[in-house]
Amino acid sequence: MNKQAWLELGLAKGFTDLEFFITHAKSTKLSLYQGKLDQNVQSDVQSLSIRAIYQGKLVSARLENLSTETIEHTLDVMLENAKAITASEPAIIFEGSESYPEVKVENFPFVEVPIEEKIQLVHDLEASILKADHVKQVQSTMYQENENTTEILNSKGLNLKRSNTFAYAYAVGVFEKDDDIKTAYDIKLVKSFDQFDANVMASETVRKGQAKLGGKSLKSGAYPVVFSNEMFADILGVFTSIFTGEAAYRNLTALKDKVGQSIASSKITLIDNPLHEDAYFQTPFDDEGVACQPFKVVDQGVFKGWMHNLKTAAIFKEAPTGHGFGGAIRPTNFYLEPKDTSFEGLISAIDQGVYITDLVGLHAGVKTVSGDFSLQAGGFKIEQGKITTPVKMIVVSGNFFKMLNQIEAIGNDLKFGLSGTGSPSVHAGKLMIGGDE
């Protein structure tokens, strides 16, 4: 792969700047059903994305056949496409940041673990769950390992590389009691194969599944609501787009013209920290080659500014913030800053409330521009400061912006999800609960 020669070829064709974004992804996927292995899939895919500028117009292409002939043909097509563009938007190939953060990378060689040990893991996980009370079946048991490498090379001298390896496993248990059927699972992501423990993983899945059984709905009304750390992180994840320069440019956020203003309770600090040690991944640079650094989006209720990629930074005449990923603007490890309150402290003063541990329809039931949400939910009653009986078939409704201004308390149990969004448990004040009456 003579990447430098490809750059020179593009420049010779008349492009003023070019950039190659090269990814190499290897994976192994195993699936078990009723004691039989029904999937054993290996994947090894290398791809190249090209960004190039011709007469101030930015064009791009993606291909997986990395022969010189294919590259040359693609460059010719890109040249013709650039000539047809009439829109006027910033066209930037980045020369590089002044410095880049150091990220400690420990890439475990999952490929060297014998396949028999991986198969045994999914067998043990399924078998351990099946031993528990009220387990009807294990719907599926999965194992997947990934090895990813990303390289950025451009005509301005930028040459960056990042990599990571990880694996995850889970089993979906089906639980039944008195005609009440629930499913539960718990995904375990690891950076080293010896971090898997089938018995511990099974116990957590069983705990979640058994706790859901016997749930009943509630009488409709306004209740104090506490979201689990996982569920509030999921809500934050849906709304991250409203903090981007793209949303501001396209008028897709209610925060337009509110930089520097209070938009939430002073209890609320929202941070994107690509280097957070408790998150699953640490990222030194974005897909455009901009260095990633911690970025406070909301500080004690005050909206501090937009997350930018190169294009929106140029439009707003601001510095890029290292959030250009996958052709869009995305955070890396976006989270609500925790406080000192324990979970028991969050619920101790609630006489009759709801603890929400499940949400369904996080995209269909959310309007990111207005902030309105209406989501099918499940969880548990809070009675006299204690978690009691399970709750099902309810709908929690409210407005994201209003909720941020009425937050009662924030817990100390920060947890990051696999998507990179994190949160502690949150007492969100009173929200409308739609139930069976």
C-alpha positions in Angstrom: 0.0 0.0 0.0 1.9 3.0 -1.3 -0.1 5.7 0.4 2.4 8.5 -0.3 2.3 7.7 -4.0 -1.5 7.9 -4.0 -1.3 11.4 -2.4 1.1 12.5 -5.1 -1.2 11.0 -7.8 -4.2 13.1 -6.5 -2.1 16.3 -6.3 -1.0 15.7 -9.9 -4.6 15.4 -11.0 -5.3 19.0 -9.8 -6.5 18.5 -6.2 -5.0 21.2 -3.9 -5.2 18.8 -0.8 -6.0 15.2 -0.1 -6.5 13.1 2.9 -6.7 9.3 3.4 -8.6 7.9 6.3 -7.8 4.2 6.5 -9.5 1.7 8.8 -8.8 -2.0 9.4 -11.3 -3.9 11.4 -11.0 -7.6 12.5 -13.7 -9.4 14.4 -14.8 -12.8 15.6 -18.4 -13.5 16.5 -19.8 -16.5 18.2 -23.5 -17.2 18.9 -25.0 -20.1 21.0 -28.6 -21.2 21.1 -29.8 -24.1 23.2 -26.3 -25.5 23.7 -25.4 -25.4 20.0 -23.1 -23.0 18.3 -25.0 -21.5 15.4 -22.6 -18.7 14.4 -18.8 -18.6 14.2 -18.0 -15.7 11.9 -14.6 -14.1 11.2 -14.4 -10.7 9.5 -11.3 -8.8 8.3 -12.2 -5.6 6.4 -9.9 -2.8 5.3 -11.4 0.4 3.9 -10.2 3.7 2.6 -12.0 7.0 2.7 -10.6 9.9 0.6 -11.3 13.5 1.2 -10.0 16.0 -1.4 -10.3 19.7 -2.3 -10.6 20.9 -5.8 -11.1 24.7 -6.5 -12.4 25.2 -3.0 -14.9 22.3 -3.1 -14.6 19.3 -0.8 -15.5 15.8 -2.1 -15.2 12.4 -0.6 -15.3 8.7 -1.5 -15.0 5.4 0.3 -13.7 2.1 -1.1 -12.5 -1.3 0.0 -10.5 -2.3 -3.1 -7.2 -0.6 -2.4 -5.5 -1.3 -5.7 -3.7 1.6 -7.4 -6.0 1.3 -10.4 -9.1 1.6 -8.2 -7.6 4.6 -6.4 -6.9 6.4 -9.7 -10.4 5.7 -11.0 -11.9 7.0 -7.8 -9.9 10.2 -7.9 -11.1 10.8 -11.5 -14.7 10.4 -10.4 -14.1 12.7 -7.4 -12.7 15.3 -9.7 -15.8 15.3 -11.9 -18.0 15.4 -8.8 -16.2 18.4 -7.4 -16.7 20.3 -10.7 -20.5 19.7 -10.3 -20.8 21.1 -6.7 -22.4 24.5 -6.4 -22.9 24.8 -2.7 -20.4 27.0 -0.8 -19.3 25.5 2.5 -15.9 25.4 4.2 -13.5 22.9 2.6 -10.7 22.0 5.0 -8.0 19.4 5.2 -6.4 19.8 8.6 -2.7 20.3 9.1 -2.7 19.0 12.6 -3.0 20.2 16.2 0.0 21.6 18.1 0.0 18.6 20.4 -1.9 15.4 21.0 -2.7 13.8 24.4 -1.0 10.6 25.3 -3.3 7.6 25.7 -2.2 4.5 27.4 -3.1 1.6 25.0 -3.0 -2.0 26.1 -4.2 -4.0 23.1 -4.8 -7.5 24.3 -4.3 -10.2 21.6 -7.8 -11.8 21.8 -7.0 -13.6 18.5 -4.3 -15.7 20.4 -6.9 -17.1 22.9 -7.9 -20.6 21.7 -11.3 -20.6 20.1 -12.2 -23.5 22.5 -12.0 -21.1 25.5 -14.3 -18.6 23.8 -16.8 -21.3 23.0 -16.6 -22.6 26.5 -17.4 -19.1 27.8 -20.7 -18.9 26.0 -21.6 -22.5 27.0 -20.8 -21.7 30.7 -22.8 -18.4 30.5 -25.9 -20.1 29.1 -25.7 -23.0 31.5 -25.3 -20.8 34.6 -28.4 -18.8 33.7 -30.5 -21.9 33.0 -29.8 -23.1 36.6 -31.6 -20.1 38.1 -35.3 -20.0 39.2 -37.9 -18.7 36.9 -35.7 -19.0 33.8 -37.8 -20.2 30.9 -34.9 -20.3 28.4 -31.8 -18.4 27.2 -32.8 -16.7 24.0 -29.3 -16.2 22.7 -25.7 -16.1 24.0 -23.2 -13.9 22.2 -19.4 -13.4 22.2 -17.6 -10.9 19.9 -14.1 -9.6 19.8 -12.8 -6.6 17.8 -9.5 -5.3 16.7 -9.6 -1.8 15.2 -6.9 0.4 13.7 -7.4 3.9 12.2 -4.8 5.9 10.3 -5.0 9.4 8.9 -2.6 10.6 6.3 -2.8 13.8 4.3 -1.0 16.1 1.9 -0.3 18.7 4.7 2.0 16.3 6.5 -0.5 14.9 9.0 0.2 11.2 9.9 -1.7 9.8 12.9 -2.7 6.3 14.1 -4.8 4.9 16.8 -5.9 1.4 17.7 -7.9 -0.6 20.3 -9.0 -4.2 21.0 -11.9 -5.3 23.1 -14.4 -8.1 23.5 -17.9 -8.4 24.9 -20.3 -11.1 25.8 -23.9 -11.4 27.0 -26.8 -13.7 27.2 -30.5 -12.9 26.9 -32.5 -14.7 29.6 -36.2 -15.2 29.4 -37.9 -15.2 32.8 -41.4 -16.4 33.7 -43.6 -16.3 36.8 -47.4 -16.6 36.9 -47.7 -15.8 33.1 -45.5 -12.8 33.5 -42.6 -13.0 31.0 -39.6 -10.7 31.0 -36.2 -10.7 29.3 -33.0 -9.4 30.8 -29.3 -9.3 29.8 -26.1 -7.7 31.0 -23.3 -6.8 28.5 -19.8 -7.3 29.8 -17.1 -5.5 27.8 -13.5 -6.3 28.6 -10.0 -5.3 27.5 -8.5 -8.7 28.4 -10.1 -12.1 28.0 -9.4 -13.1 31.6 -11.8 -10.4 32.8 -14.7 -12.6 31.7 -16.4 -14.5 34.6 -19.4 -16.5 33.3 -20.8 -17.1 36.8 -20.7 -13.4 37.7 -22.2 -12.4 34.4 -25.0 -14.9 34.7 -25.7 -13.8 38.3 -26.2 -10.2 37.1 -28.5 -11.2 34.3 -30.6 -13.4 36.6 -30.8 -10.6 39.2 -32.1 -8.2 36.6 -34.6 -10.7 35.2 -36.0 -12.0 38.5 -36.4 -8.4 39.8 -38.7 -7.6 36.9 -41.2 -10.4 37.5 -44.6 -9.6 39.1 -44.6 -6.0 38.0 -47.8 -4.0 37.9 -48.7 -0.6 36.4 -49.4 2.6 38.4 -52.2 5.0 38.7 -51.5 7.9 36.3 -50.2 11.1 37.8 -47.2 13.2 38.6 -44.5 11.2 40.6 -41.0 12.0 41.8 -38.8 10.0 39.4 -35.3 8.6 39.9 -33.6 7.4 36.8 -30.9 4.7 37.1 -27.5 5.7 36.0 -27.8 3.6 32.8 -31.2 5.1 31.9 -30.2 8.7 32.4 -27.1 8.1 30.4 -29.3 6.8 27.6 -31.5 10.0 27.7 -28.4 12.1 27.6 -27.2 10.1 24.6 -30.3 10.9 22.6 -29.9 14.6 23.3 -26.2 15.1 22.6 -26.9 16.3 19.1 -28.5 19.5 20.4 -25.1 20.6 21.7 -23.4 20.5 18.2 -22.4 23.2 15.8 -24.2 21.3 13.1 -27.5 21.5 15.0 -27.0 25.3 15.5 -26.1 25.8 11.9 -29.2 23.8 10.7 -31.5 25.4 13.3 -32.1 21.9 14.9 -31.6 22.9 18.5 -33.5 25.1 21.0 -30.1 26.3 22.3 -29.4 28.6 19.3 -28.1 31.9 20.6 -28.0 30.7 24.2 -24.2 30.3 24.6 -23.2 31.8 27.9 -26.7 31.6 29.3 -28.1 29.4 32.0 -30.1 26.5 30.5 -30.2 24.1 33.5 -30.0 23.9 37.2 -26.7 24.9 38.8 -26.4 21.2 39.8 -25.8 20.3 36.1 -22.4 20.0 34.6 -22.1 18.1 31.3 -18.6 17.2 30.1 -17.2 15.4 27.1 -13.9 13.9 28.2 -12.3 11.7 25.6 -9.6 10.7 28.1 -11.8 9.7 31.0 -10.2 6.8 32.8 -13.5 5.2 33.8 -14.9 5.1 30.2 -14.4 2.1 28.0 -12.3 4.0 25.4 -9.9 6.9 25.4 -9.5 8.8 22.1 -6.5 11.0 21.3 -7.8 12.6 18.1 -11.0 12.7 16.0 -11.5 11.4 12.5 -10.4 14.7 11.0 -7.1 14.7 12.9 -8.0 17.3 15.5 -6.7 16.6 19.0 -9.3 15.6 21.6 -9.4 17.3 24.9 -11.9 17.5 27.8 -14.7 20.0 26.9 -17.3 21.4 29.3 -20.5 21.7 27.4 -22.6 22.9 30.4 -20.9 24.2 33.5 -23.1 24.6 36.6 -26.1 25.1 34.4 -24.5 27.5 32.0 -24.2 26.5 28.3 -20.5 27.1 27.4 -20.4 26.4 23.7 -20.8 24.1 20.7 -19.0 20.9 19.9 -17.5 21.4 16.5 -15.9 19.6 13.6 -13.7 21.5 11.1 -16.6 22.7 9.0 -18.8 24.1 11.7 -15.8 25.6 13.5 -15.0 27.5 10.4 -18.6 28.7 10.0 -18.8 29.9 13.6 -15.2 31.3 13.4 -14.3 29.2 16.4 -11.6 26.6 17.1 -12.5 22.9 16.3 -13.1 20.9 19.4 -12.1 17.4 18.2 -15.7 16.1 17.7 -15.6 15.2 14.0 -16.4 11.5 13.8 -17.9 9.5 11.0 -18.7 12.6 8.9 -20.7 14.0 11.7 -20.3 15.8 15.1 -20.3 13.4 18.0 -18.9 13.4 21.6 -16.7 10.6 22.8 -17.2 10.2 26.6 -20.1 12.6 27.3 -21.4 12.5 30.9 -23.2 14.2 33.7 -20.7 15.1 36.5 -21.6 13.1 39.6 -22.2 14.6 43.1 -21.6 13.1 46.6 -25.1 11.7 47.2 -25.5 8.0 47.5 -28.3 6.1 45.8 -29.9 5.6 49.2 -29.7 9.4 49.7 -31.5 10.0 46.4 -34.5 8.1 47.4 -34.6 8.5 51.1 -37.0 11.5 51.2 -39.4 10.1 48.5 -42.7 8.9 50.0 -44.3 7.6 46.7 -42.2 7.7 43.6 -40.8 5.7 40.7 -37.3 4.3 40.1 -36.9 3.8 36.3 -34.5 1.1 35.1 -35.9 0.4 31.6 -36.8 2.7 28.7 -38.2 1.8 25.3 -38.5 4.0 22.2 -35.6 6.3 23.0 -35.6 7.6 19.4 -39.2 7.4 18.3 -40.5 8.9 21.6 -38.1 11.8 21.7 -38.2 15.2 20.0 -34.7 16.6 20.3 -35.5 20.1 19.1 -38.4 20.8 21.5 -37.0 18.5 24.2 -40.4 16.7 24.7 -40.2 13.0 25.4 -42.8 10.2 26.0 -41.2 6.8 26.7 -42.5 3.4 27.7 -40.8 2.5 30.9 -40.4 0.0 33.7 -38.8 -0.1 37.1 -39.8 -0.2 40.7 -41.9 1.7 43.2 -40.2 3.9 45.7 -42.2 3.8 49.0 -41.2 5.6 52.1 -37.6 6.0 50.9 -37.2 2.4 49.8 -37.2 0.4 46.6 -40.2 -2.0 46.7 -42.2 -3.8 44.0 -41.6 -3.9 40.3 -43.5 -1.6 37.9 -44.3 -2.3 34.3 -46.5 -0.9 31.4 -46.0 2.8 32.3 -45.1 5.8 30.2 -42.9 8.6 31.5 -43.3 12.0 29.9 -41.7 15.4 30.2 -39.4 17.9 28.6 -35.6 17.5 28.7 -34.9 21.2 29.2 -37.5 21.6 32.0 -36.2 18.4 33.6 -32.6 19.8 33.6 -33.9 22.8 35.5 -35.8 20.8 38.1 -33.2 18.2 39.0 -33.5 17.5 42.7 -30.3 15.5 43.3 -27.5 13.7 41.5 -25.9 10.5 42.7 -22.3 9.5 43.1 -22.5 6.3 41.0 -21.2 7.5 37.6 -21.3 4.7 35.0 -20.4 4.8 31.3 -22.4 2.9 28.8 -20.9 1.1 25.7 -21.9 4.1 23.6 -19.6 6.4 25.6 -22.4 8.3 27.4 -22.3 8.2 31.2 -24.3 9.4 34.1 -24.9 8.8 37.8 -28.4 8.0 39.1 -30.6 11.2 39.0 -33.6 12.4 41.0 -35.3 14.3 38.2 -38.1 15.8 40.3 -41.7 15.2 39.4 -42.6 13.8 35.9 -45.9 12.6 34.5 -46.4 8.8 34.6 -49.1 7.3 32.4 -50.4 4.1 33.9 -53.5 1.9 33.9 -55.9 4.5 35.2 
